[in-house]
Amino acid sequence: MSLDLSDVKRIANLARLELSDAETITTLDKLNGIFSLVEQLKAVDTTGITPLSHPIAALMPELALRLREDVVSEANHREEYQKVAPATQDGLYLVPKVLE
């Protein structure tokens, strides 16, 4: 898949970007380069390969991410924060209905 100049101009318009002709050409080259890389990745046969949580774990298990304990580290300030709110109920902030 590749883009042409009209595609880049349309995308820039949708994104509300104002690109000069030189920027449009540069952007076209960069986007087509990305699509080329994606095509190369799609060509790789990954049959039988299990996904990893982190790629470095396959090569160096000792460098796998160390996860911290899931413990509360700060005091609960909910009541203090909700004292200044216009309306709360059951620990939740009440706001005006905006959609019918």
C-alpha positions as CSV (number, residue, x, y, z in Angstrom):
1,M,0.0,0.0,0.0
2,S,1.2,3.5,-0.8
3,L,-0.2,7.0,-0.7
4,D,-0.1,9.7,-3.2
5,L,0.0,13.5,-2.7
6,S,-3.8,13.8,-2.9
7,D,-4.1,11.3,0.0
8,V,-1.7,13.3,2.2
9,K,-3.5,16.6,1.4
10,R,-6.9,15.0,2.3
11,I,-5.5,13.6,5.5
12,A,-3.9,16.9,6.4
13,N,-7.2,18.6,5.7
14,L,-9.1,16.2,8.0
15,A,-6.5,16.7,10.7
16,R,-6.8,20.5,10.2
17,L,-3.1,20.7,9.3
18,E,-1.8,23.3,6.9
19,L,1.1,21.8,5.0
20,S,3.3,23.5,2.4
21,D,4.1,21.6,-0.8
22,A,7.5,20.7,0.5
23,E,6.0,19.5,3.8
24,T,3.4,17.5,1.9
25,I,6.1,15.7,-0.1
26,T,8.2,15.0,3.0
27,T,5.2,13.7,4.8
28,L,4.3,11.5,1.8
29,D,7.8,10.0,1.8
30,K,7.7,9.4,5.6
31,L,4.2,7.8,5.5
32,N,5.1,5.5,2.5
33,G,8.3,4.5,4.4
34,I,6.1,3.5,7.4
35,F,3.8,1.5,5.1
36,S,6.9,-0.2,3.6
37,L,8.1,-1.3,7.1
38,V,4.6,-2.6,7.9
39,E,4.6,-4.7,4.7
40,Q,8.0,-6.1,5.6
41,L,6.7,-7.1,9.1
42,K,3.6,-8.7,7.5
43,A,5.9,-10.9,5.4
44,V,7.5,-12.5,8.4
45,D,6.0,-15.9,9.2
46,T,5.0,-15.9,12.9
47,T,3.2,-19.2,13.0
48,G,3.9,-21.0,16.3
49,I,5.4,-17.9,17.9
50,T,3.9,-17.1,21.3
51,P,3.5,-13.4,22.2
52,L,5.8,-12.0,24.9
53,S,4.9,-9.6,27.6
54,H,8.2,-7.9,27.0
55,P,10.5,-8.7,24.1
56,I,13.7,-8.5,26.1
57,A,12.5,-11.4,28.3
58,A,13.1,-13.8,25.4
59,L,16.8,-12.9,25.1
60,M,17.7,-12.0,28.7
61,P,15.3,-13.3,31.3
62,E,17.4,-11.7,34.1
63,L,16.5,-8.3,32.6
64,A,12.8,-8.9,32.6
65,L,10.7,-6.1,34.2
66,R,10.5,-6.2,37.9
67,L,7.0,-5.4,39.1
68,R,6.5,-3.7,42.4
69,E,4.0,-4.9,45.0
70,D,0.5,-3.7,44.5
71,V,0.0,-1.9,47.8
72,V,-1.6,1.4,48.8
73,S,1.1,4.0,49.1
74,E,-0.9,7.1,49.8
75,A,-3.6,8.0,52.3
76,N,-7.3,8.2,51.1
77,H,-8.2,11.9,50.7
78,R,-11.6,11.3,49.1
79,E,-13.7,13.0,51.8
80,E,-11.5,16.1,51.8
81,Y,-11.7,16.4,48.0
82,Q,-15.4,15.9,47.9
83,K,-16.1,18.6,50.6
84,V,-15.6,21.3,48.0
85,A,-17.7,19.6,45.3
86,P,-21.2,21.1,44.7
87,A,-22.8,17.6,44.9
88,T,-21.7,14.1,45.8
89,Q,-23.5,10.9,46.5
90,D,-22.1,7.5,47.8
91,G,-18.5,8.8,47.1
92,L,-19.2,9.9,43.6
93,Y,-19.3,13.4,42.1
94,L,-22.8,14.4,40.7
95,V,-22.8,16.5,37.6
96,P,-25.7,17.9,35.5
97,K,-27.1,15.7,32.8
98,V,-25.8,16.8,29.4
99,L,-27.3,14.2,27.1
100,E,-31.0,13.3,26.9
